[in-house]
Amino acid sequence: MPPVSSTESSRSPGCCPSVRLAPYLAGHPRLHRLFCRLRWTWCTDRLLDLVASLWLRQGKGGGTDYQSMIATHAGSLCSSGATDAGDLDTEFIRSIVSAEPNRRQAALFLANLERLDAKVQRGLLKTWLHVAVVTGTSRRAHFLRAQREGTPPRPRPMDAIVAPFGGCNLACRGCYYQGKLPGGNASPGQLAHILEQLRSLDVYHVLLAGQGEPFFNAESRAALFAAVRKFPQLFFTVYSNGTTITDADLVQLQKCPNLLPMISLDGPEAVNDWRRGRGVYQTVRTTMQRMRDKGLLFGYITTVFRQNMDAAVCPEFIAHMAGAGCQIGYYSLFVGSPKAADRAMLLTPAARAGYFARLQQLGSEAPIPLVDIDGIEARFGCRARRGATVYINAITGKVSPCIRIPETARNAPRNCLHRNARLDQILGSDDFLSWRESLPETGPCAAFNDLEPGA
């Protein structure tokens, strides 16, 4: 990665273009529409690939001062005035970078990327240019135009959770989809239709998760890789149990720099296999070794429950995952069904508070960045309520504010696959807005309200 000093960081790719171009596009809607059409073309993708190659060649040899670079941009962002009030992007990023430990983790992540395969590095930089620079400029222009016109900004989620896969080879304890998986996947046409709508809303990131295993069979693999290749303007994360990833899949992953695989491990072997099945831990560790040998970017995701908190949220396990080649770690609190067996896995409110404090402390010392998914909600507020995220079942087309919010007759989700109901219309409808606003703005996630921990 290229060397950038603290005084030169403002000249890094994408910092100035967005600041200068967004206000101009905001004042010229026709040019903004042309900008949006051009940014989705093959020519733009190739141009950004060339920029990424030249940038990396210029910085060959390393030496980047990421800590100073991030501190400089964070200081500029956090000191911006009230003109950004209501801008979800700025408020969310500010909530993250305002804390020094988070800036340290971001710098650590960027530094660790230098160990990856050179082609993977180039692809990641191109993806960042697509997402942070081009899409970010368009989102900023939309916000500034609405601000000038004095109209409410159009709902534009920052990210989306999309569930296109319907089969799985495991039967994990507490899985809220156990026995409910449809078996089939969303068709390529269905998934592409949804992603096109998300792209038109300037969504940054799509998490492919929520139901089945993406590497379950040939059909799910084909759908995954086709979607990721077709939409280089989107950054994708995919959750996988890691037991069915083949060598052919690793070759495909090398060709998809806008895809981050997160492999599920719920702690050391004993507790992981207690939940996920005998032999799963060793299979996953072998998968991680193969991914590391390919120079791929990947991480691990741990679901935290009563039986694994001490073993999974600890320095030894995190160091073990870093040694296995993981570049990042995700942590998410367990939310099961109301069944008694699932309630026995839930953390008590006091245990949740202890978990947040422990993970925050570990994050300031860990060799890789740790993302506390529920902690982000605590700092930023409910992202579903604020419209920063949305959940889409790609098989049925149903749309809801959050994957954790159950579907009820009162707030029956709308279908974005219906020919007369597009996603932007659903997100802006009165009933969907009312559903979002019914969620708590602060405090524990609404998903915990009706789930009391069992004995």
C-alpha positions as CSV (number, residue, x, y, z in Angstrom):
1,M,0.0,0.0,0.0
2,P,1.3,3.5,-0.8
3,P,3.1,5.6,1.8
4,V,1.0,8.6,3.0
5,S,2.3,11.0,5.6
6,S,0.1,13.0,7.9
7,T,0.6,16.2,5.8
8,E,-0.1,14.4,2.5
9,S,-3.1,12.4,3.7
10,S,-5.5,14.9,2.3
11,R,-4.2,14.0,-1.2
12,S,-5.0,10.3,-0.8
13,P,-7.4,9.1,-3.6
14,G,-11.0,10.1,-3.0
15,C,-10.6,12.6,-0.2
16,C,-10.7,15.8,-2.2
17,P,-12.9,14.7,-5.2
18,S,-15.9,13.9,-3.0
19,V,-15.6,17.2,-1.1
20,R,-15.4,19.3,-4.3
21,L,-17.6,17.3,-6.7
22,A,-20.6,16.6,-4.4
23,P,-21.7,20.3,-4.0
24,Y,-21.4,20.8,-7.7
25,L,-23.6,17.7,-8.5
26,A,-26.1,18.8,-5.9
27,G,-26.6,22.0,-7.8
28,H,-26.8,20.3,-11.2
29,P,-29.3,17.4,-11.1
30,R,-28.9,16.4,-14.7
31,L,-25.2,16.1,-14.4
32,H,-25.7,14.1,-11.2
33,R,-28.0,11.7,-13.1
34,L,-25.3,11.4,-15.9
35,F,-22.7,10.8,-13.2
36,C,-24.8,8.0,-11.7
37,R,-25.2,6.3,-15.1
38,L,-21.5,6.5,-16.0
39,R,-20.3,5.2,-12.6
40,W,-22.0,1.8,-13.3
41,T,-20.3,1.2,-16.6
42,W,-17.5,-1.1,-17.5
43,C,-15.3,1.8,-18.5
44,T,-15.5,3.4,-15.0
45,D,-14.6,0.0,-13.4
46,R,-11.5,-0.3,-15.6
47,L,-10.5,3.3,-15.0
48,L,-10.6,2.8,-11.2
49,D,-8.7,-0.4,-11.6
50,L,-6.0,1.6,-13.4
51,V,-6.0,4.3,-10.7
52,A,-5.6,1.6,-8.1
53,S,-2.7,0.0,-9.9
54,L,-0.9,3.3,-10.3
55,W,-1.5,4.2,-6.7
56,L,0.0,1.0,-5.4
57,R,2.9,1.2,-7.8
58,Q,3.7,4.7,-6.5
59,G,3.7,3.4,-3.0
60,K,5.7,0.2,-3.6
61,G,7.8,-0.5,-0.5
62,G,5.2,0.3,2.2
63,G,5.9,2.8,5.0
64,T,2.4,4.3,5.2
65,D,1.7,6.2,8.5
66,Y,-1.9,5.0,8.7
67,Q,-2.3,6.2,12.3
68,S,-1.5,9.8,11.4
69,M,-3.6,9.6,8.2
70,I,-6.7,8.5,10.0
71,A,-6.1,10.9,12.9
72,T,-6.0,13.8,10.4
73,H,-9.2,12.8,8.6
74,A,-10.9,12.0,11.9
75,G,-10.0,15.5,13.3
76,S,-11.4,17.2,10.2
77,L,-14.6,15.1,10.2
78,C,-15.3,15.6,13.9
79,S,-14.8,19.3,13.7
80,S,-17.3,19.8,10.8
81,G,-20.1,22.1,11.6
82,A,-23.9,21.8,11.9
83,T,-24.3,21.7,8.1
84,D,-23.9,17.9,8.4
85,A,-26.8,17.5,10.8
86,G,-29.0,14.7,9.5
87,D,-26.3,13.2,7.2
88,L,-26.3,9.6,8.2
89,D,-23.0,8.9,6.6
90,T,-21.1,11.6,8.4
91,E,-22.9,11.0,11.8
92,F,-22.1,7.2,11.6
93,I,-18.5,7.7,10.7
94,R,-18.0,10.4,13.3
95,S,-19.5,8.0,15.9
96,I,-16.8,5.5,15.0
97,V,-13.7,7.6,14.5
98,S,-14.3,9.9,17.5
99,A,-12.9,7.3,19.8
100,E,-9.1,6.8,19.7
101,P,-9.3,3.0,20.1
102,N,-11.4,2.8,16.9
103,R,-8.9,4.8,15.0
104,R,-6.2,2.5,16.2
105,Q,-8.1,-0.5,14.9
106,A,-8.7,1.1,11.5
107,A,-5.0,1.8,11.2
108,L,-4.2,-1.7,12.2
109,F,-6.6,-3.1,9.6
110,L,-5.0,-1.0,6.8
111,A,-1.5,-2.0,7.9
112,N,-2.4,-5.7,7.9
113,L,-3.7,-5.5,4.3
114,E,-0.1,-5.1,3.2
115,R,0.4,-8.8,3.9
116,L,-2.2,-9.8,1.3
117,D,-1.6,-11.0,-2.3
118,A,-0.8,-8.0,-4.6
119,K,-3.8,-8.6,-6.8
120,V,-6.1,-8.7,-3.8
121,Q,-4.6,-5.4,-2.6
122,R,-5.3,-3.8,-6.0
123,G,-8.8,-5.1,-6.1
124,L,-9.5,-3.9,-2.6
125,L,-8.3,-0.4,-3.4
126,K,-10.4,-0.3,-6.6
127,T,-13.4,-1.4,-4.5
128,W,-12.7,1.4,-2.0
129,L,-12.6,3.9,-4.8
130,H,-16.0,2.6,-6.1
131,V,-17.6,2.6,-2.7
132,A,-16.1,5.4,-0.6
133,V,-15.3,7.9,-3.4
134,V,-17.8,7.4,-6.3
135,T,-20.8,6.2,-4.3
136,G,-20.0,8.5,-1.4
137,T,-19.9,11.5,-3.7
138,S,-23.4,10.7,-5.1
139,R,-24.8,10.1,-1.6
140,R,-23.4,13.4,-0.4
141,A,-24.8,15.2,-3.5
142,H,-28.3,13.8,-2.8
143,F,-28.1,15.0,0.9
144,L,-26.9,18.5,0.0
145,R,-29.6,18.9,-2.7
146,A,-32.3,18.0,-0.2
147,Q,-30.8,20.3,2.4
148,R,-30.8,23.2,-0.1
149,E,-34.4,22.5,-1.2
150,G,-35.5,22.2,2.4
151,T,-37.1,18.8,1.7
152,P,-36.7,15.5,3.7
153,P,-33.9,13.4,2.1
154,R,-35.0,10.3,0.3
155,P,-34.4,7.1,2.4
156,R,-31.0,5.8,1.4
157,P,-29.7,2.9,3.6
158,M,-26.0,2.8,4.1
159,D,-26.0,-1.0,4.0
160,A,-28.5,-3.9,3.5
161,I,-28.7,-7.4,4.7
162,V,-29.9,-9.7,1.9
163,A,-30.8,-13.4,2.4
164,P,-30.6,-15.3,-0.9
165,F,-29.6,-18.8,0.3
166,G,-32.0,-21.4,1.6
167,G,-29.9,-24.5,2.3
168,C,-27.4,-25.5,5.0
169,N,-25.4,-28.6,5.9
170,L,-25.2,-27.9,9.7
171,A,-27.8,-27.9,12.5
172,C,-26.4,-25.4,15.0
173,R,-27.9,-25.1,18.4
174,G,-30.1,-22.0,18.7
175,C,-30.2,-21.3,14.9
176,Y,-33.4,-19.3,14.4
177,Y,-33.8,-20.8,10.9
178,Q,-33.4,-24.4,12.0
179,G,-36.3,-26.4,10.5
180,K,-37.5,-23.3,8.6
181,L,-35.1,-23.1,5.7
182,P,-36.9,-23.2,2.3
183,G,-34.2,-25.4,0.7
184,G,-34.0,-23.4,-2.6
185,N,-32.2,-20.2,-3.3
186,A,-33.3,-16.9,-4.8
187,S,-33.0,-17.1,-8.6
188,P,-30.1,-15.1,-10.2
189,G,-32.7,-12.8,-11.6
190,Q,-34.3,-12.1,-8.3
191,L,-31.0,-11.4,-6.6
192,A,-29.8,-9.1,-9.4
193,H,-33.2,-7.2,-9.3
194,I,-32.7,-6.5,-5.6
195,L,-29.1,-5.5,-6.0
196,E,-29.9,-3.2,-8.9
197,Q,-32.4,-1.4,-6.6
198,L,-29.9,-1.2,-3.8
199,R,-27.2,0.2,-6.1
200,S,-29.6,2.8,-7.4
201,L,-30.1,3.9,-3.8
202,D,-26.3,4.4,-3.4
203,V,-26.0,1.6,-0.8
204,Y,-22.4,1.1,0.2
205,H,-22.4,-2.4,1.5
206,V,-24.5,-5.6,1.2
207,L,-24.2,-8.4,3.8
208,L,-25.3,-11.7,2.2
209,A,-26.5,-13.6,5.3
210,G,-29.6,-14.5,7.3
211,Q,-30.7,-17.9,6.2
212,G,-28.6,-20.6,4.5
213,E,-25.0,-21.4,3.7
214,P,-23.6,-19.6,0.6
215,F,-21.2,-22.5,-0.3
216,F,-23.9,-25.2,0.3
217,N,-24.2,-26.3,-3.3
218,A,-23.3,-25.4,-6.9
219,E,-26.4,-23.3,-7.3
220,S,-25.7,-21.1,-4.2
221,R,-22.0,-20.7,-5.2
222,A,-23.0,-19.7,-8.7
223,A,-25.5,-17.1,-7.4
224,L,-22.9,-15.7,-5.0
225,F,-20.1,-15.2,-7.4
226,A,-22.3,-14.0,-10.3
227,A,-23.9,-11.3,-8.1
228,V,-20.5,-10.1,-6.7
229,R,-18.9,-9.9,-10.2
230,K,-21.9,-8.1,-11.7
231,F,-21.9,-5.3,-9.1
232,P,-18.3,-4.2,-8.5
233,Q,-19.8,-0.9,-7.2
234,L,-21.0,-2.7,-4.1
235,F,-18.9,-4.1,-1.3
236,F,-20.2,-7.5,-0.1
237,T,-19.7,-9.4,3.1
238,V,-20.8,-13.1,3.3
239,Y,-21.1,-15.2,6.4
240,S,-20.1,-18.9,5.9
241,N,-19.8,-21.8,8.3
242,G,-16.5,-22.6,6.4
243,T,-17.0,-26.3,6.1
244,T,-17.8,-26.6,2.4
245,I,-15.4,-24.1,0.8
246,T,-13.5,-25.8,-2.0
247,D,-10.2,-25.0,-3.7
248,A,-12.3,-23.8,-6.7
249,D,-14.1,-21.4,-4.5
250,L,-10.8,-19.9,-3.3
251,V,-9.8,-19.2,-6.9
252,Q,-13.1,-17.5,-7.4
253,L,-12.7,-15.5,-4.2
254,Q,-9.3,-14.2,-5.5
255,K,-11.3,-12.8,-8.5
256,C,-13.8,-11.0,-6.3
257,P,-12.0,-8.2,-4.4
258,N,-15.3,-6.7,-3.4
259,L,-16.3,-9.8,-1.3
260,L,-15.2,-10.3,2.3
261,P,-15.8,-13.8,3.6
262,M,-16.4,-14.0,7.3
263,I,-16.0,-17.5,8.7
264,S,-18.1,-18.6,11.7
265,L,-16.3,-19.9,14.8
266,D,-17.8,-19.6,18.2
267,G,-14.7,-20.1,20.3
268,P,-12.2,-22.9,20.9
269,E,-12.9,-26.4,19.7
270,A,-14.9,-27.7,22.6
271,V,-17.5,-24.9,22.8
272,N,-17.6,-24.4,19.0
273,D,-18.3,-28.0,18.3
274,W,-20.9,-28.1,21.2
275,R,-22.9,-25.7,19.2
276,R,-22.0,-26.4,15.6
277,G,-21.3,-30.1,15.5
278,R,-18.4,-32.5,16.0
279,G,-15.3,-31.9,13.8
280,V,-16.5,-28.5,12.6
281,Y,-13.7,-26.6,14.4
282,Q,-10.9,-28.5,12.7
283,T,-12.5,-28.3,9.3
284,V,-12.8,-24.6,9.6
285,R,-9.2,-24.2,10.8
286,T,-8.1,-26.1,7.7
287,T,-10.2,-23.8,5.5
288,M,-8.7,-20.7,7.1
289,Q,-5.2,-22.1,6.4
290,R,-6.0,-22.6,2.8
291,M,-7.4,-19.1,2.5
292,R,-4.3,-17.6,4.2
293,D,-2.0,-19.5,1.8
294,K,-3.9,-17.8,-1.1
295,G,-3.3,-14.4,0.3
296,L,-7.1,-13.7,0.7
297,L,-8.8,-11.2,2.9
298,F,-11.1,-12.9,5.4
299,G,-12.1,-12.7,9.0
300,Y,-14.1,-14.6,11.6
301,I,-17.5,-14.0,13.2
302,T,-18.4,-15.2,16.6
303,T,-21.9,-15.4,18.0
304,V,-21.6,-14.7,21.8
305,F,-23.8,-16.7,24.1
306,R,-23.7,-17.8,27.8
307,Q,-21.7,-20.9,27.2
308,N,-18.9,-19.4,25.1
309,M,-18.4,-15.8,26.4
310,D,-15.4,-16.5,28.6
311,A,-13.7,-18.7,26.0
312,A,-14.4,-16.6,22.8
313,V,-14.1,-13.1,24.2
314,C,-10.6,-13.5,25.4
315,P,-7.0,-12.6,24.2
316,E,-6.0,-16.2,23.6
317,F,-8.8,-16.9,21.1
318,I,-8.4,-13.6,19.3
319,A,-4.6,-14.2,19.0
320,H,-5.3,-17.7,17.7
321,M,-7.7,-16.3,15.0
322,A,-5.1,-13.6,14.0
323,G,-2.5,-16.4,13.7
324,A,-4.8,-18.3,11.5
325,G,-4.8,-15.5,9.0
326,C,-8.0,-13.6,9.9
327,Q,-7.7,-9.8,9.2
328,I,-10.7,-8.8,11.3
329,G,-13.1,-10.3,13.9
330,Y,-16.8,-9.7,14.2
331,Y,-18.8,-10.3,17.4
332,S,-22.6,-10.5,17.6
333,L,-24.9,-11.3,20.5
334,F,-26.9,-14.5,20.3
335,V,-30.6,-14.0,19.5
336,G,-32.5,-17.2,19.4
337,S,-36.1,-18.2,19.3
338,P,-38.4,-18.2,22.4
339,K,-37.7,-21.9,22.9
340,A,-36.4,-22.8,26.4
341,A,-33.3,-24.4,25.0
342,D,-32.4,-21.1,23.2
343,R,-33.2,-18.9,26.2
344,A,-30.6,-20.9,28.1
345,M,-28.0,-19.5,25.7
346,L,-29.0,-15.9,26.1
347,L,-26.8,-13.5,28.2
348,T,-28.5,-11.7,31.0
349,P,-28.6,-7.9,30.9
350,A,-25.7,-7.8,33.4
351,A,-23.7,-10.3,31.4
352,R,-24.3,-8.2,28.2
353,A,-22.9,-5.1,30.0
354,G,-19.8,-7.1,31.0
355,Y,-19.4,-8.4,27.5
356,F,-19.5,-4.9,26.0
357,A,-16.9,-3.7,28.5
358,R,-14.6,-6.7,27.9
359,L,-14.7,-6.5,24.1
360,Q,-14.0,-2.8,24.2
361,Q,-10.9,-3.4,26.4
362,L,-9.8,-6.2,24.1
363,G,-10.2,-4.0,21.1
364,S,-7.5,-1.6,22.4
365,E,-5.0,-4.4,22.6
366,A,-5.9,-7.0,19.9
367,P,-3.6,-7.7,17.0
368,I,-6.5,-7.4,14.5
369,P,-9.5,-5.0,14.6
370,L,-12.6,-6.3,16.4
371,V,-16.1,-5.1,15.3
372,D,-18.7,-5.1,18.0
373,I,-21.9,-5.2,16.0
374,D,-24.2,-4.6,19.0
375,G,-21.8,-2.0,20.4
376,I,-22.0,0.0,17.2
377,E,-25.8,0.2,17.8
378,A,-25.2,1.4,21.3
379,R,-23.0,4.3,20.1
380,F,-24.9,5.2,17.0
381,G,-28.4,4.3,18.0
382,C,-30.7,1.8,16.4
383,R,-29.6,1.8,12.8
384,A,-32.8,0.2,11.6
385,R,-34.8,3.0,13.2
386,R,-32.6,5.7,11.6
387,G,-32.9,4.1,8.2
388,A,-29.2,3.2,7.9
389,T,-29.9,-0.4,7.2
390,V,-32.6,-2.7,5.8
391,Y,-33.3,-6.4,5.6
392,I,-34.5,-8.2,2.4
393,N,-35.4,-11.8,2.1
394,A,-34.3,-12.3,-1.5
395,I,-36.3,-15.6,-1.8
396,T,-39.7,-14.1,-0.9
397,G,-38.9,-10.4,-1.6
398,K,-40.1,-9.3,1.8
399,V,-38.6,-6.1,3.2
400,S,-38.2,-5.2,6.9
401,P,-36.2,-2.7,8.8
402,C,-34.0,-5.3,10.5
403,I,-33.2,-9.0,10.4
404,R,-33.9,-9.3,14.1
405,I,-37.4,-7.8,14.0
406,P,-40.1,-10.5,13.6
407,E,-42.7,-10.3,11.0
408,T,-46.2,-9.7,12.4
409,A,-49.6,-9.0,10.9
410,R,-49.4,-5.4,12.2
411,N,-46.2,-4.7,10.3
412,A,-46.4,-7.2,7.4
413,P,-43.3,-6.5,5.2
414,R,-43.7,-5.3,1.7
415,N,-42.5,-7.3,-1.3
416,C,-39.8,-5.6,-3.4
417,L,-40.0,-8.3,-6.1
418,H,-43.5,-7.3,-7.0
419,R,-43.7,-5.5,-10.3
420,N,-45.6,-2.6,-8.8
421,A,-43.6,-2.1,-5.6
422,R,-40.0,-0.9,-5.9
423,L,-37.7,-0.8,-2.9
424,D,-37.4,3.0,-2.8
425,Q,-41.2,3.2,-2.7
426,I,-41.4,0.7,0.2
427,L,-38.7,2.5,2.2
428,G,-40.5,5.8,1.8
429,S,-44.0,4.5,2.5
430,D,-45.9,5.7,5.6
431,D,-46.4,2.2,7.0
432,F,-42.7,1.3,6.6
433,L,-41.6,4.6,8.2
434,S,-44.1,4.0,11.1
435,W,-42.6,0.5,11.5
436,R,-39.1,1.9,11.8
437,E,-40.1,4.6,14.2
438,S,-41.7,2.1,16.5
439,L,-38.2,0.7,17.3
440,P,-36.4,2.0,20.3
441,E,-34.0,4.8,19.6
442,T,-31.6,3.8,22.4
443,G,-31.2,1.1,24.9
444,P,-31.1,-2.7,24.3
445,C,-32.0,-4.0,20.9
446,A,-35.8,-4.6,20.5
447,A,-35.0,-8.3,19.7
448,F,-34.2,-8.8,23.4
449,N,-37.5,-7.4,24.7
450,D,-39.4,-10.7,24.5
451,L,-36.5,-13.0,25.1
452,E,-35.7,-13.5,28.8
453,P,-32.7,-15.6,29.6
454,G,-33.6,-19.1,30.8
455,A,-32.0,-21.2,33.5
